[in-house]
Amino acid sequence: MYISIRQATIKDTAIVSDVLLEAALWLQQSGRPLWHESQVSRESISKDVANGLFFIAEWAGEPAGTIKFQLEDLLFWPDISQEESVFVHRLAVRRHYSGGKVSSALLAWAVEQSQKLGRHYLRLDCDASRPRLRAVYERFGFRHHSDKQVGACFVSRYEYKVPPQFTF
């Protein structure tokens, strides 16, 4: 089955929020809370959706996952050159589509977009105490960059060296 990825519009705010909320509730029920419901509510994400930062992965036309794609991240990455990187956050997949294909498609899409923008790194962070999630990123090809305390969160920061885009 083909997974397509498109930019979310303001009309998609509920879809993005629902995907994030489903992931947040599943993690909470699994004893690994990540996001509070208030952090993924329609109200809290609507500005970022309106600003074009969220993208939706669709599998057979159904929303399967989402990702936030941004060109700067001064909160988690204040110590690196922002101009050479792209940053992803809020990667989430509906439980029905779990298994790695959707998350891999979203990350591959982010690499491709980074190439098109001429950026050298795709960067992300995750809770440092989540070894299974960290392993997912490492299997994809991300390299551990560093650990950092950001407010109440202790995160592991990862980077993916984006290969140059070849044009003929």
N, C-alpha and C positions, 0 to 999 in steps of 0.2 A: 504494500500500500504506500502511496506517495504522501509525504508530509510537506505541506506548503507553509510558508511563513509570511505573514503580512503585518503591516503596521496597524496597531489598534487605533480606532477613532474614538471620539468622545461617546459615540453610540455603543462602543464596546466596553465601556467602563465596568458594567455589571459582569460581563464575561471575564475580564481580567481579575476583578475582585473575587468572583466565584472560584476561579482556578486557584488563586492564592489562598483563599479561605479554606478550600478543601484540603490543600496541602498542610496548612497551619493546623487544622483540626486533627488530621491524621497523625501529624508529628506529635501533637499534644497527647492524643490517645495512646501513642506508642511510647510515651514517657520521655520524648525528646522535643520539648517545646522550642519553637523558633520565633515565630511572629505572633504578636498578640492580635486578636481579632480587630482591634482598633487600628492597627498598622496596615491592614490590608482591606479595610472597608472602602466602599465606593467613595466616600467623602475624602479619605486620606490619600487615595491614589488618583483622584480625578484630575488634579492639576498636571501630574506627570503624564497621564494618558493624553490630556489635551495638548501637551507640549510635544507629543510624538515620541515619548521615551519607551513605551511598551509595545511589544510585538506579540502576536498570537501564532502558535503553531496549530495547524489544522490537519486532522487525519480524516480522510474521506469527507471533508467538509465540516467536520465537527471539531470544536475547540478542544485541543488536547493538552496544551501547555502555554506558558507565557515566559517572557524574559524582559527585563529592563535593560536598555542599551544606552549608555551615556558617554559623552566625550570628555567628561572630567569627573573626578571624584576627590575632592579636597578633604573629605571627612576620613576616609579609610586610607587614602594614598596621598597625603599632603607632602611627602618627602621625595616624590619622583616628578619627572617632567610630564606634565599633563598632555603636551602636544604630541608625544610619540605613542600614546596609549589610548585604548578604548576600554571601558569598564562595564561589566555586566553585574546585575543584581537581580534578586527576586526571580530566579529561575525556579519554575514550579511546573509539575506535570500532574494531570488528573490521574487518580488511582487506576482507572480503567485502562490507561495507556502506559502504566509504569513498565519498566523493564529495560529502559535505556535508549530505545530508538528515538523517542521524542526529545529527550534531553541532549542526546548526541547531535540530533538535527539542529536544535537551537544553538548549540555551541559551534557547530560547523558553519552555520549561517553567520554567527557573530564573527568568526574568523574571516569569512569571505567579505563581510562588510568592512572589517578592519583593513583588509587588503585594498579594497576599493578606495578607502580613505587615506591610504598611504601610511597607516599607523604601524608601528613595529611590534607592539605588544597588546595582547588582550589580557586584561587583569580582572581578578575577582577575589572575593574573600568569603570565608565561611567560618562558622563556629569551630574553634580549634579542637573542641572535645568531640567532634563527629568524625571518627576515623573512616567509617564507610563512605561518607560523602566525600571526604578528602581523597579516598581511593578512586572514586568515580572521576574526579578531576585529573588525578594523576594518570589513570588509564587513558584518558582522552589525550594527554600530552602536556598538561600543565605542570610546571615546576614550582615547588615550594620556594617562595621568595623570602618570607619572614613571618613572624608572629607579632601582633601588635594589640595593645590595650586601647580600645576606642570606647570611651564612656564606661558603661557597665559590661561591655562585650570584650572578650578576649578572642581574637580572630587569627586565623592562618590566612596569609595573603599568598595568592598564586598568580603566576604569569605564564602566558603562552607566547612563544616567539612566533610572530606571524611571518610566514615566508613572503618574499616580495611577489607582487603580481607581475606576471610576464605578459607583455603585449607584443603582438606581431603585426 
